[in-house]
Amino acid sequence: MSAQVRIVATEVAGVVTAKVIVPHPNESGRRKDELGNLVPAHFISEAKGSLNGTALFEMQLGPSVSKNPFLQFRFKGGKGDTLNVVLLDNKQNSFAGETVVK
C-alpha cells in the first residue's frame, strides 16, 4: 500500500488521546464484484502500539473492520512522547505511523 498511516495524539491532564486512520481496502472475502465473483479477503489482522519504544498495546482485528478504519484510544502520557503504531494485514503487508504527542 502506498498511502501512509495518519496519527494525531494530544495530551490533556496527563491523558493522551490518539486517533489513527489507516488507508486499507479491508475486504472480508464475502463481498461479490459486479460479475458475481467473490472479492478475495484482504484485511488488517494485527495492530501494535508503542510509546517511547515501550509496548503500549496489541490488538487483533479481522474481516469485519471497515474500509480505511479509524482507531481511537487513550493512555497515560505526556507532551513530547513518541507514539508508534504498526499494523499487519492478512497478506503480511506491514503499515506504520509515528507521531509526537502534542
C-alpha positions as CSV (number, residue, x, y, z in Angstrom):
1,M,0.0,0.0,0.0
2,S,1.4,3.4,-0.9
3,A,-0.8,5.5,1.5
4,Q,0.5,6.4,4.9
5,V,-1.0,5.7,8.3
6,R,-2.0,9.1,9.9
7,I,-1.8,9.6,13.7
8,V,-2.8,12.5,15.8
9,A,-2.1,12.4,19.5
10,T,-2.9,15.1,22.0
11,E,-2.4,15.3,25.8
12,V,-4.7,16.9,28.3
13,A,-4.1,16.5,32.1
14,G,-1.8,13.5,31.6
15,V,-4.1,11.5,29.4
16,V,-3.2,11.2,25.7
17,T,-6.0,10.7,23.1
18,A,-4.7,9.1,19.9
19,K,-6.6,9.0,16.6
20,V,-5.3,6.7,13.9
21,I,-6.6,6.5,10.3
22,V,-5.3,3.5,8.2
23,P,-5.8,3.6,4.4
24,H,-6.7,0.0,3.6
25,P,-9.4,-1.8,1.5
26,N,-10.3,-4.3,4.3
27,E,-12.2,-6.8,2.1
28,S,-13.9,-9.6,4.1
29,G,-13.8,-12.1,1.4
30,R,-17.6,-12.4,1.3
31,R,-18.4,-9.4,-1.0
32,K,-19.1,-10.1,-4.7
33,D,-17.9,-7.9,-7.5
34,E,-20.1,-6.7,-10.5
35,L,-19.7,-10.1,-12.2
36,G,-20.7,-12.1,-9.1
37,N,-17.2,-13.3,-8.2
38,L,-16.1,-13.2,-4.6
39,V,-13.6,-10.4,-3.9
40,P,-10.6,-12.0,-2.1
41,A,-10.1,-11.4,1.6
42,H,-7.7,-8.6,2.4
43,F,-8.0,-7.1,5.9
44,I,-5.9,-5.8,8.8
45,S,-5.2,-8.6,11.2
46,E,-2.9,-7.1,13.9
47,A,-2.1,-3.7,15.4
48,K,0.7,-2.9,17.9
49,G,1.5,0.4,19.5
50,S,4.5,1.6,21.5
51,L,5.2,4.7,23.5
52,N,8.8,5.8,23.5
53,G,9.9,2.3,22.4
54,T,7.9,0.5,25.2
55,A,5.0,-1.7,24.2
56,L,1.7,0.0,24.8
57,F,-0.9,-2.3,23.3
58,E,-1.5,-5.2,20.9
59,M,-4.8,-5.9,19.3
60,Q,-6.2,-8.5,16.8
61,L,-8.6,-7.3,14.1
62,G,-10.5,-9.2,11.5
63,P,-12.5,-9.0,8.3
64,S,-15.4,-7.2,9.9
65,V,-13.4,-3.9,10.2
66,S,-14.4,-1.2,7.8
67,K,-12.5,0.1,4.8
68,N,-10.0,2.8,5.9
69,P,-10.5,2.1,9.6
70,F,-10.4,4.8,12.3
71,L,-9.0,3.7,15.6
72,Q,-9.1,5.9,18.8
73,F,-7.6,5.0,22.2
74,R,-6.4,6.8,25.4
75,F,-3.4,6.2,27.6
76,K,-1.3,8.0,30.2
77,G,1.4,10.0,28.7
78,G,2.8,13.5,28.1
79,K,3.7,16.1,25.5
80,G,6.8,15.1,23.6
81,D,6.3,11.3,23.9
82,T,6.7,9.4,20.7
83,L,3.8,7.1,19.7
84,N,4.4,4.4,17.1
85,V,1.7,2.2,15.6
86,V,2.4,-0.8,13.3
87,L,-0.3,-2.8,11.6
88,L,-0.1,-6.1,9.7
89,D,-2.7,-7.4,7.2
90,N,-3.6,-11.0,6.3
91,K,-1.3,-10.8,3.2
92,Q,1.7,-10.0,5.5
93,N,1.9,-6.3,4.4
94,S,3.1,-4.0,7.1
95,F,1.9,-0.4,7.7
96,A,3.4,2.0,10.2
97,G,2.9,5.5,11.5
98,E,4.6,7.6,14.1
99,T,3.9,10.9,15.8
100,V,5.0,13.1,18.7
101,V,2.3,13.8,21.3
102,K,1.2,17.4,21.3
